[in-house]
Amino acid sequence: MKIPDYDAVVVGAGPAGSIAARFLAEKGVKTLVVDKKQEIGTPKRCAEGINLGGLEKIGIKPDPRWVTSEITGSTIHSPGGGKVVCKFSKGYVLERKIFEKHLAMDAIRAGARYMVKTRAIEAIKEGDKVTGIRAEFMGEEFTINSKLVIAADGVDSKIARSAGINTTNKMTDYHSGFQYEMAGLNLEGHDMLHLYFGNEIAPKGYVWIFPKGKDVANVGIGILASQSEEGNRARDYLDRFIESHPETFGNSSPIEINTGGIPVSSSVDTFVMDGFMIVGDAAHQVNPIHGGGMAIAMKAAKLCAEVGAQAIKEGNVSKERLYEYEKTWRETEGVKLQKLFKLRIFLEKLNDNDFEKFADILSEEDIIKLTNAEYKSLFKTFARKAPKILPLALKFLSG
Ligand SMILES: Cc1cc2nc3c(=O)[nH]c(=O)nc-3n(C[C@H](O)[C@H](O)[C@H](O)COP(=O)(O)OP(=O)(O)OC[C@H]3O[C@@H](n4cnc5c(N)ncnc54)[C@H](O)[C@@H]3O)c2cc1C
């Protein structure tokens, strides 16, 4: 198969890849996206939750074709059965298979080309510079030459590794996710996301119920991969959770199973090489607290594409030129993700009793501050109401 040369090849048509492709194409960059899936968006590996701000930041308006439910907040369930209700600005549970197709359609309308069922095998290099990819479609292998390659191929990016960037996740910084999409549920509060914590429920992780309507929801779990062992894998914990809540799940059945890994630390050393950039899960650009990555991936993809397009226009796709993307990211969103990473480590140190106390003393505003990585005022709350937790909080959250 003979493929023409491109200015930019994007590997992966997830949220990161299709947003990067759209912004590249809008800037007049001749762009090709390849995805190994035969149908974009399917199967999904996601609980499909996103907040309105995450969509608005890249100019996407919520669309009834891919919004299944509107969400007004989340209920945090403590190990002992306590609840903290947090109302935040609007959010949604999507039908991600359709959402991803629409992102691709928008990129195509902007001028990008797509090839599905096309697997990128490896990056092609001349010395240290990436000059294209080797790919395969229906058993046929071929080369695609390109000034710039963007790896948006998700967790454990193979393309980045073949180019020379280590994207491997450590088992202690990697959540193992397992989820059923279920129908026939008896849901309490289907405009809220429900998060369940506790060592017996989900060690160093949580169980979620993300409603997709009155009686349909994504019911899933993420636990640290290092906690997973025979009989106590993510799926075992989730099955036990479902069995122990007959009032919710008694008449329900799964209509889908979804599994996947979630990077919960920003541990990739570099995002750029000569002629090469990585973005989204591939670059571990994920919220380390809840594992949400769609909004972050799309925000990073916009920045990545803007810098990439300008570099192509200038005829300089060197690592030094492309570093503008990495520098801007690390100095803005990266700072927040590093702070949230510390919060994740702090939360992992709490036992169930500490967690109970923690949930007891924190107000809705405190929780919103925590999720925004604003910790200062919380030290006062800990000092007054939970002095036992204060040293741990100071150790992990100050500075
Ligand atoms: C169980 C679970 C629940 C989650 N829930 C949420 C949630 O509720 N909200 C949220 O925001 N995030 C959630 N996430 C995280 C979210 O799914 C990711 O952060 C997001 O998909 C990252 O987007 P991406 O485009 O970087 O990667 P992906 O969406 O993973 O896209 C990568 C694409 O690359 C393609 N690809 C891979 N290798 C190749 C190759 N060699 N050649 C060609 N194509 C290739 C894949 O087919 C895929 O289409 C969840 C993750 C899991 C596992």
The ligand as a Gaussian input file, in Angstrom:
#p B3LYP/6-31G(d) Opt

LIG

0 1
 C      -12.078000       1.616000      33.703000
 C      -11.771000       3.045000      33.348000
 C      -12.653000       4.055000      33.676000
 C      -12.367000       5.377000      33.322000
 N      -13.284000       6.350000      33.606000
 C      -13.058000       7.629000      33.220000
 C      -14.035000       8.640000      33.419000
 O      -15.134000       8.391000      33.911000
 N      -13.747000       9.892000      32.997000
 C      -12.550000      10.229000      32.413000
 O      -12.337000      11.404000      32.061000
 N      -11.614000       9.291000      32.219000
 C      -11.835000       8.007000      32.591000
 N      -10.884000       7.035000      32.350000
 C       -9.618000       7.448000      31.717000
 C       -9.825000       7.764000      30.237000
 O      -10.480000       6.697000      29.609000
 C       -8.492000       8.063000      29.576000
 O       -7.765000       8.984000      30.362000
 C       -8.688000       8.634000      28.172000
 O       -9.276000       7.689000      27.330000
 C       -7.356000       9.068000      27.571000
 O       -7.533000       9.398000      26.209000
 P       -6.378000       9.115000      25.144000
 O       -6.891000       9.634000      23.864000
 O       -5.082000       9.608000      25.684000
 O       -6.227000       7.528000      25.094000
 P       -7.300000       6.350000      24.633000
 O       -8.646000       6.878000      24.868000
 O       -6.820000       5.181000      25.325000
 O       -7.056000       6.284000      23.081000
 C       -5.938000       5.643000      22.531000
 C       -6.305000       5.174000      21.141000
 O       -5.108000       4.679000      20.536000
 C       -5.413000       3.513000      19.818000
 N       -4.157000       2.741000      19.696000
 C       -3.432000       2.172000      20.683000
 N       -2.338000       1.581000      20.191000
 C       -2.365000       1.800000      18.857000
 C       -1.510000       1.409000      17.783000
 N       -0.380000       0.729000      17.998000
 N       -1.848000       1.763000      16.530000
 C       -2.999000       2.468000      16.279000
 N       -3.848000       2.841000      17.257000
 C       -3.535000       2.518000      18.525000
 C       -6.487000       2.833000      20.642000
 O       -7.237000       1.938000      19.849000
 C       -7.301000       4.027000      21.134000
 O       -8.366000       4.329000      20.259000
 C      -11.143000       5.696000      32.671000
 C      -10.255000       4.672000      32.347000
 C      -10.558000       3.361000      32.654000
 C       -9.585000       2.280000      32.258000

